[in-house]
Amino acid sequence: MHCPFCRHGDSRVIDSRTSDDGLSIRRRRQCPECGKRFSTVETASLNVIKRSGAVEPFTRDKVVLGVRKACQGRPVTDADLAVLAQKVEEAVRQTGLSQIDANEIGLATLGPLRELDEVAYLRFASVYQAFDSLEDFESAIASLRADHADRAVDPAAPSEE
């Protein structure tokens, strides 16, 4: 790590702390040459492999943009979408991979979106999973109904609220 003041090629870590979201580390450093202190923020890089083969850095904003269309006209706030994007990023980072297929990100989005809003989930799933027939929709709706029936039988099951 180069010192931003004197450009010395080394620095000493004085303090390390995990950020609030747990995805980055803030380090307080001191330059042994000039003695000045500075902070760095370190994150593990996560790249997305697109269908075209192109590789780009993961951003939560792209998750939000992809889901926002499915949530149009639904009672879903920007804060809800930010939380959803955070859940997706956490799920993707838990794989431990530094590169992940865009398809895997879509799959990681389905669960949190289903918990957030079932109609938005059906809209997103119909495009993402390329529903081609009414049977695809009926199957997805039957799965949602089964979950509701399970919750009615077991009130201790997690609710959507």
N, C-alpha and C positions, 0 to 999 in steps of 0.2 A: 504494500500500500504506500503510494507516494505521498509525501507531506504536501498539502496544498499551498503551504507558505514558502518553503525553501526547496521543494522538489526532491528532498532526500528520499532514497529508495526503500526506507524501512521505517516502521513505527512500532510502538509498544502498546498493547491493549491494556488499558487501565481498568475498564469496567465493561461488562456485557450484560444486556438485559433483553428479554424477549418482549416483542411488541404486544399490544393489547390483543390483537387478533391471532397471535401465536405463529404468524407466517413469516416474520422477519426478526432479525436480531439487530439491536442498536448497540454499537460498540463505541466507547469513548477511548480515543487513542492519544498518544503523546509522541512527538518526534524527538528522537535522541540527539539530533543535530542542533535544532533551533529551540527545542523545549516547548514549542507551542502545542496546544491541544486542539483536537477536532473530533467530530463524530462521523461515523459511517453507519449506513443501514444496509444489511445484507439479506438477500432473499435467494432462495433456490430458484433457478430459472426453470420455467415450464413452457415447453413449446408444443404447438398444435400442428399435427400433420394433416393438411387439408386433403380432400379427395383428389385434387389435381396433382398432389405430391409436394406442393409448396409447403414450407414450414414458416410459422409465424409465432410470436410470443402469445401466450394465453392472456386474455384480458376478460375481466368480469363484465365489462361493457358489452362485449359481443354476446355473452349469455343473455344479458338483459334485453338487448335489441332483438335477439331471436325469439324470446318469450313474450315480449311486449305485444306483438301482433296477435298472439293467441289470447292475450288478456284484454284486448280492446272491448270496451263495454261491460267489463266485469268489475266487481268491487275489489280491485287489486291496486294497492298504492305503490308509489316508487320505492318506499321503504321496504315493502313486501318483496319487490323485485330485487332490491339490493341484498336482502337476507337470503333469498333464493340463490342468487349468484354466489354468495359467500359459501353456502352449503355445497353447491356444485364444485366450487374450487377446492374446498376441503376434501370432498370425496375423491376428486381427481388427484390431488396431492397425496392422499393416503395410499394410492397405488404404488408410490415410490418411484415412478418412472419420470424421466426428465422430458420425454417426448410421448405424446399421446394422440391417438387418432381422433379426428373431429367427431366421428361416430360415437366414440366412448363418452365424449362430453355430452352429446345428445342423450345417451342412455342414462348418464348421471343426472340429467335435468328432469327426466320423467318422474322420478320418485318425489322430489321436493315440490314439483309443480302439481302433482296429484294431491298432495297434502294441502297445498295452498288454495287451489280452485279446480274442481273436477271438470267444469266446462272448458276452462282454458287447457287443462290436461288433454281432454279429448281433441280439441282443436290442434294442439301441438303434436300429439301422437298421430293424428290422422295425416298430417303432412310428413312428419319425421319418419314414421313407420310405413308410409306410402299405402294407406288404406285404399283398396281398389273396389271394395264392394260394401254393400250394406251389412253383410255378415261380419266384416272386420269391425264395424261400428258396434254391431250387436254384441259381439264377443267382448269388446272393451267395456261396454255398458253393463253386461252381465257380470264382469269382474268387479266393477264398482259396486253393483248391487249386492254381490256376495260379501264384499267388505262391510257394507252397511248392515247386512244381516248378522255378520259375525259380531259387530259392535253392539247390536241390540241384544244378542245373547250374552255377551261378555262386557258388561258396562265398565270394567276396569281397563278395557282396551283403549289405546290412545285415541283421543278425539281430534277433530280437525280444528278446534278452536284454540 
